[in-house]
Amino acid sequence: MKTTAEVAQQLVHNCENPVQREGMSDLYHPDCVSVEAMAPPGSSPEYKGVAAIKAKHEWWEANFEVHSTSADGPYINGDRFSVIFGMDVTEKASGERTQMQEVALYEVRDGQIVREEFQMKPMG
């Protein structure tokens, strides 16, 4: 079973490389809950299960062009860790380019992520 630190390091590695979705099945508990700072129109900010979280990522990729990303962390505290993500993205529908930061808080149980929560800070 992986420690919280091992899970955290692997998640950051996956996010910094093009393997984020592929690593979800190993790092995330099948019943994991993800809570977004903002939800797509007509959607709940809460996603339950790995399939729903993967679908959320597919929606993001379909609606935003990602120019660059960064991951600062992980910052570990017991069975939780956080990562500060930076993003430079363009919304495909409007063409509006935005830079933002997002703090993600993860909870690990039995070597897998069971909950993630995001808080976003628009940067302009």
C-alpha positions as a Markdown table, in Angstrom:
| # | Residue | x | y | z |
|---|---|---|---|---|
| 1 | Met | 0.0 | 0.0 | 0.0 |
| 2 | Lys | 1.3 | 3.4 | -0.9 |
| 3 | Thr | 1.9 | 6.1 | 1.7 |
| 4 | Thr | 0.3 | 9.6 | 1.4 |
| 5 | Ala | 3.7 | 11.0 | 0.3 |
| 6 | Glu | 4.0 | 8.3 | -2.4 |
| 7 | Val | 0.5 | 9.0 | -3.7 |
| 8 | Ala | 1.2 | 12.7 | -3.6 |
| 9 | Gln | 4.5 | 12.5 | -5.5 |
| 10 | Gln | 2.9 | 10.2 | -8.1 |
| 11 | Leu | 0.0 | 12.5 | -8.7 |
| 12 | Val | 2.3 | 15.6 | -9.2 |
| 13 | His | 4.4 | 13.5 | -11.6 |
| 14 | Asn | 1.3 | 12.4 | -13.5 |
| 15 | Cys | 0.1 | 16.0 | -13.8 |
| 16 | Glu | 3.5 | 17.3 | -14.9 |
| 17 | Asn | 3.6 | 14.7 | -17.7 |
| 18 | Pro | 0.9 | 13.7 | -20.2 |
| 19 | Val | -0.3 | 10.7 | -18.1 |
| 20 | Gln | -2.8 | 12.4 | -15.7 |
| 21 | Arg | -5.9 | 10.4 | -16.7 |
| 22 | Glu | -4.0 | 7.1 | -17.2 |
| 23 | Gly | -2.8 | 7.2 | -13.6 |
| 24 | Met | -6.2 | 7.8 | -12.1 |
| 25 | Ser | -7.2 | 4.1 | -11.9 |
| 26 | Asp | -4.1 | 3.5 | -9.7 |
| 27 | Leu | -4.2 | 6.6 | -7.5 |
| 28 | Tyr | -7.9 | 7.1 | -7.1 |
| 29 | His | -10.3 | 5.0 | -5.1 |
| 30 | Pro | -13.2 | 3.8 | -7.4 |
| 31 | Asp | -15.7 | 5.8 | -5.3 |
| 32 | Cys | -13.5 | 8.9 | -5.0 |
| 33 | Val | -15.3 | 12.3 | -4.7 |
| 34 | Ser | -14.1 | 15.4 | -6.6 |
| 35 | Val | -15.4 | 18.9 | -5.7 |
| 36 | Glu | -14.8 | 21.7 | -8.2 |
| 37 | Ala | -14.6 | 25.4 | -7.4 |
| 38 | Met | -16.8 | 26.0 | -10.4 |
| 39 | Ala | -19.2 | 23.7 | -12.2 |
| 40 | Pro | -20.0 | 23.7 | -15.9 |
| 41 | Pro | -23.4 | 25.2 | -16.7 |
| 42 | Gly | -26.2 | 22.9 | -15.5 |
| 43 | Ser | -23.8 | 20.6 | -13.6 |
| 44 | Ser | -23.1 | 19.9 | -10.0 |
| 45 | Pro | -19.6 | 20.9 | -8.7 |
| 46 | Glu | -19.4 | 17.4 | -7.1 |
| 47 | Tyr | -18.3 | 14.3 | -9.1 |
| 48 | Lys | -18.5 | 10.8 | -7.6 |
| 49 | Gly | -16.4 | 7.9 | -8.9 |
| 50 | Val | -13.4 | 7.6 | -11.2 |
| 51 | Ala | -15.5 | 7.4 | -14.3 |
| 52 | Ala | -17.2 | 10.8 | -13.5 |
| 53 | Ile | -13.9 | 12.4 | -12.7 |
| 54 | Lys | -12.4 | 11.2 | -16.0 |
| 55 | Ala | -15.5 | 12.5 | -17.8 |
| 56 | Lys | -14.9 | 15.9 | -16.1 |
| 57 | His | -11.4 | 15.9 | -17.5 |
| 58 | Glu | -12.7 | 15.1 | -21.0 |
| 59 | Trp | -15.1 | 18.0 | -20.7 |
| 60 | Trp | -12.3 | 20.3 | -19.7 |
| 61 | Glu | -10.1 | 19.2 | -22.6 |
| 62 | Ala | -13.0 | 19.6 | -25.1 |
| 63 | Asn | -13.7 | 23.1 | -23.9 |
| 64 | Phe | -10.3 | 24.6 | -23.1 |
| 65 | Glu | -7.0 | 24.9 | -25.0 |
| 66 | Val | -4.2 | 24.5 | -22.4 |
| 67 | His | -1.1 | 26.6 | -23.2 |
| 68 | Ser | 0.8 | 25.7 | -20.1 |
| 69 | Thr | 0.4 | 24.2 | -16.6 |
| 70 | Ser | 2.5 | 24.0 | -13.4 |
| 71 | Ala | 2.3 | 22.1 | -10.2 |
| 72 | Asp | 3.8 | 23.3 | -6.9 |
| 73 | Gly | 4.0 | 20.7 | -4.2 |
| 74 | Pro | 2.9 | 18.4 | -2.8 |
| 75 | Tyr | 2.5 | 19.8 | 0.7 |
| 76 | Ile | 1.7 | 16.9 | 2.9 |
| 77 | Asn | 0.0 | 16.8 | 6.3 |
| 78 | Gly | -1.0 | 13.4 | 7.7 |
| 79 | Asp | -3.4 | 11.7 | 5.3 |
| 80 | Arg | -3.9 | 14.8 | 3.3 |
| 81 | Phe | -1.9 | 16.8 | 0.8 |
| 82 | Ser | -2.3 | 19.9 | -1.3 |
| 83 | Val | -0.9 | 21.0 | -4.7 |
| 84 | Ile | -1.0 | 24.5 | -6.2 |
| 85 | Phe | -1.7 | 24.3 | -9.9 |
| 86 | Gly | -1.1 | 27.1 | -12.4 |
| 87 | Met | -2.8 | 27.2 | -15.7 |
| 88 | Asp | -2.8 | 29.3 | -18.8 |
| 89 | Val | -5.9 | 28.4 | -20.9 |
| 90 | Thr | -8.1 | 29.7 | -23.6 |
| 91 | Glu | -11.9 | 28.9 | -23.6 |
| 92 | Lys | -12.5 | 27.5 | -27.0 |
| 93 | Ala | -16.1 | 28.9 | -27.4 |
| 94 | Ser | -15.2 | 32.5 | -26.5 |
| 95 | Gly | -11.5 | 32.7 | -27.4 |
| 96 | Glu | -10.9 | 34.3 | -24.0 |
| 97 | Arg | -7.4 | 33.5 | -22.6 |
| 98 | Thr | -7.1 | 33.3 | -18.8 |
| 99 | Gln | -4.3 | 32.6 | -16.3 |
| 100 | Met | -5.4 | 31.0 | -13.0 |
| 101 | Gln | -4.2 | 29.3 | -9.9 |
| 102 | Glu | -6.0 | 26.5 | -8.2 |
| 103 | Val | -5.3 | 24.9 | -4.9 |
| 104 | Ala | -6.2 | 21.2 | -4.7 |
| 105 | Leu | -6.6 | 19.4 | -1.4 |
| 106 | Tyr | -6.5 | 15.6 | -1.5 |
| 107 | Glu | -7.4 | 13.0 | 1.1 |
| 108 | Val | -5.8 | 9.6 | 1.0 |
| 109 | Arg | -7.1 | 6.4 | 2.6 |
| 110 | Asp | -5.6 | 2.9 | 2.2 |
| 111 | Gly | -3.1 | 4.2 | -0.4 |
| 112 | Gln | -5.7 | 5.8 | -2.7 |
| 113 | Ile | -7.2 | 9.3 | -3.1 |
| 114 | Val | -10.7 | 9.3 | -1.7 |
| 115 | Arg | -11.5 | 13.0 | -2.0 |
| 116 | Glu | -10.2 | 16.0 | -3.9 |
| 117 | Glu | -11.4 | 19.6 | -3.5 |
| 118 | Phe | -10.4 | 22.6 | -5.7 |
| 119 | Gln | -10.3 | 26.3 | -4.9 |
| 120 | Met | -9.6 | 28.6 | -7.7 |
| 121 | Lys | -7.9 | 32.1 | -7.8 |
| 122 | Pro | -8.4 | 33.9 | -11.1 |
| 123 | Met | -5.3 | 35.9 | -12.0 |
| 124 | Gly | -6.6 | 37.9 | -14.9 |
